Amino acid sequence: MTHINRLRNTEKLVVACDIDDVKFPFVPRFCEFHNRAYGTNMSPSDFHVYSFGEVMGVSKEESLKRIDEEYLRSEEFLTAEPMAGSEDAIEHLASDFRVIDVTARRDNYKPTTHRWVEHFFPQVERVHFSQNHYVHAGDRISKAQICLENGAQFLIEDSGDYALQVADAGVSVYLFDQPWNQGVEHGIITRIPGTGKGHWDNLLDAVYRDV
Ligand SMILES: [Mg+2]
């Protein structure tokens, strides 16, 4: 039985999935944290760039302090639940694909990331930690390399930069439409709107239309 399952598993195609702002509501929860802690009125629609320092109007050092020290330990971060539709959609995808996660989260996020993914997304085979362009994150390989080495058919992503990097390497990307990735276009990047049924149901429609 195990043997049969394993055989079937290896025949499945691989799907790679980002975590932050695809599965984990990083920006929305960060805004809640920041508004509480700093009395601001920040909202995800303010993120026309995926640069927290720029949106907050503070230095890189101050930005890292707020994100890596304060937010990482906050209630908002620690009690965050998956984004709407993501659990059902991953469960659905996992019946037809092997699912791996690929995130640029840094080492200080590793324990909580593993716990969170195992809890909410038990179908995920493995979490891969990729290079982070913002701060040094060890000797890691890029998202594109991880997708290629794992034979990913496509990546589900919200970052315009990573989407372009992976698409340039020849791997298709489904890009969740967000204020911070406007204008990103590529022949093998499909933009997934958050309107109507929401990102994840729209993604499933696109995936099963394309395969
Ligand atoms: Mg992301």
Boltz pocket constraint, residues with backbone or C-beta under 6 A from the ligand:
constraints:
  - pocket:
      binder: B
      contacts: [[A, 18], [A, 19], [A, 20], [A, 21], [A, 22], [A, 157], [A, 158], [A, 159]]
      max_distance: 6.0
